[in-house]
Amino acid sequence: MLISTTPLSFTEFSDFVIASVDWFIPSLHELSDLNGWILKMYLNGSMFYSKSESEITGLVVTYYNTSKNFVYIPYICVHLDYQGHGIASQLIDYVVSQLASHVYGIYLEVRKGNKGAVRLYKKLGFCEFEDRGVKYLMKKEIQK
């Protein structure tokens, strides 16, 4: 699988995120401003994605906090047709390999009920850093 950081067009990015809204529980439609959230990620985030021919199979968005030297992942999603093939693991491993020399930690939020994702993140070295009610803030420490 080839992971790319070549900028996506806003349409490619937005189409993938909008297609994925119901793959999340609860649906991302419940966000108060879905279009604003998508635009914010597109304008302010860094994208790492995988493709199969012309179709995006997985996408991670990261925000880099330069003052505190950490990365936050607000969005990670693998297309339903490609789930269970290790794409999320490969994307996160790639993000870690690209950013490890610049940061001390990587954070992401996950719903407690998403047992598969919690298990995956723990396998990739993340730990439960903060209990946020229905979600965990998870952190992966980067050893220098």
C-alpha positions as CSV (number, residue, x, y, z in Angstrom):
1,M,0.0,0.0,0.0
2,L,1.3,3.4,-0.9
3,I,0.8,6.2,1.6
4,S,0.7,9.7,0.2
5,T,1.0,13.2,1.6
6,T,0.4,14.8,-1.8
7,P,-2.3,17.4,-1.2
8,L,-5.8,16.3,-2.0
9,S,-8.2,18.7,-3.6
10,F,-10.9,20.0,-1.3
11,T,-13.5,18.1,-3.2
12,E,-11.6,14.7,-2.8
13,F,-11.1,15.4,0.9
14,S,-14.6,16.5,1.5
15,D,-16.2,13.7,-0.5
16,F,-14.3,11.1,1.5
17,V,-15.2,12.6,4.9
18,I,-18.8,13.1,3.9
19,A,-19.0,9.5,2.7
20,S,-17.7,8.4,6.0
21,V,-20.0,10.3,8.3
22,D,-22.3,7.3,9.0
23,W,-19.4,4.9,9.5
24,F,-19.0,6.6,12.9
25,I,-21.2,6.0,15.9
26,P,-22.7,8.4,16.6
27,S,-22.8,9.7,13.0
28,L,-20.7,12.8,12.3
29,H,-23.9,14.4,11.1
30,E,-24.4,15.1,14.8
31,L,-21.6,17.7,14.7
32,S,-23.1,21.2,14.9
33,D,-21.1,22.4,11.9
34,L,-20.0,19.4,9.8
35,N,-19.0,21.6,6.8
36,G,-17.0,24.0,9.0
37,W,-15.3,21.1,10.7
38,I,-14.3,19.6,7.3
39,L,-13.0,23.0,6.1
40,K,-11.0,23.5,9.3
41,M,-9.3,20.1,8.9
42,Y,-8.6,20.7,5.3
43,L,-7.1,24.2,5.8
44,N,-5.2,23.5,9.1
45,G,-4.4,19.8,9.1
46,S,-1.8,17.6,7.4
47,M,-3.2,14.7,5.5
48,F,-1.8,11.2,5.2
49,Y,-3.8,8.8,3.0
50,S,-3.8,5.6,1.1
51,K,-5.4,4.9,-2.3
52,S,-6.3,1.8,-4.3
53,E,-6.2,3.0,-7.9
54,S,-8.1,6.3,-7.7
55,E,-10.2,5.6,-4.6
56,I,-9.1,6.8,-1.1
57,T,-9.0,3.7,1.2
58,G,-7.9,5.4,4.4
59,L,-7.2,8.9,5.6
60,V,-5.6,10.5,8.7
61,V,-5.6,14.2,9.5
62,T,-3.1,15.6,12.0
63,Y,-2.6,18.9,13.7
64,Y,0.9,19.8,14.9
65,N,1.2,21.9,18.0
66,T,4.6,23.5,17.6
67,S,4.7,25.2,21.0
68,K,4.2,22.0,22.9
69,N,5.7,19.5,20.3
70,F,2.8,17.1,20.0
71,V,0.4,15.9,17.3
72,Y,-3.3,15.5,17.6
73,I,-5.3,13.3,15.3
74,P,-8.8,14.6,14.9
75,Y,-9.8,12.2,12.2
76,I,-8.8,8.7,11.1
77,C,-11.0,6.6,8.9
78,V,-10.6,3.6,6.6
79,H,-13.2,3.0,3.9
80,L,-15.7,0.3,4.8
81,D,-14.6,-1.9,1.9
82,Y,-11.0,-1.9,3.1
83,Q,-11.4,-2.3,6.9
84,G,-9.6,-5.2,8.5
85,H,-6.6,-5.1,6.1
86,G,-4.2,-3.2,8.3
87,I,-4.6,0.1,6.6
88,A,-5.2,2.1,9.9
89,S,-2.1,0.5,11.4
90,Q,0.0,1.3,8.4
91,L,-1.3,4.9,8.3
92,I,-0.6,5.5,12.0
93,D,2.8,3.8,11.8
94,Y,3.6,6.1,8.8
95,V,2.5,9.2,10.8
96,V,4.7,8.2,13.7
97,S,7.7,7.5,11.5
98,Q,7.3,10.9,9.7
99,L,6.8,13.0,12.9
100,A,8.7,11.2,15.6
101,S,11.8,13.4,15.3
102,H,9.7,16.5,15.8
103,V,7.2,15.6,18.6
104,Y,7.1,14.0,22.0
105,G,3.6,12.6,21.8
106,I,0.6,11.8,19.6
107,Y,-2.9,12.2,20.9
108,L,-6.3,11.0,19.6
109,E,-9.8,10.6,20.9
110,V,-11.8,7.4,20.6
111,R,-15.2,6.4,21.8
112,K,-15.0,3.8,24.6
113,G,-17.6,1.7,22.8
114,N,-15.4,1.4,19.7
115,K,-13.6,-1.7,21.2
116,G,-11.8,-2.5,17.9
117,A,-10.3,0.9,17.6
118,V,-9.3,1.0,21.3
119,R,-7.6,-2.4,20.9
120,L,-5.8,-1.3,17.7
121,Y,-4.5,1.9,19.3
122,K,-3.3,0.0,22.4
123,K,-1.5,-2.4,20.1
124,L,0.1,0.6,18.4
125,G,1.5,1.9,21.7
126,F,-1.3,4.3,22.7
127,C,-2.5,4.3,26.3
128,E,-5.6,5.8,27.9
129,F,-4.4,9.2,29.0
130,E,-7.7,10.9,30.0
131,D,-11.2,9.6,30.6
132,R,-13.6,12.0,28.8
133,G,-16.9,10.3,29.7
134,V,-17.9,8.4,26.6
135,K,-14.4,8.9,25.0
136,Y,-10.8,8.3,25.9
137,L,-8.1,10.7,25.1
138,M,-5.3,8.3,24.1
139,K,-1.6,9.2,23.9
140,K,1.4,7.6,22.4
141,E,4.7,8.8,23.9
142,I,7.5,9.2,21.4
143,Q,10.9,8.1,22.8
144,K,13.8,10.3,21.8
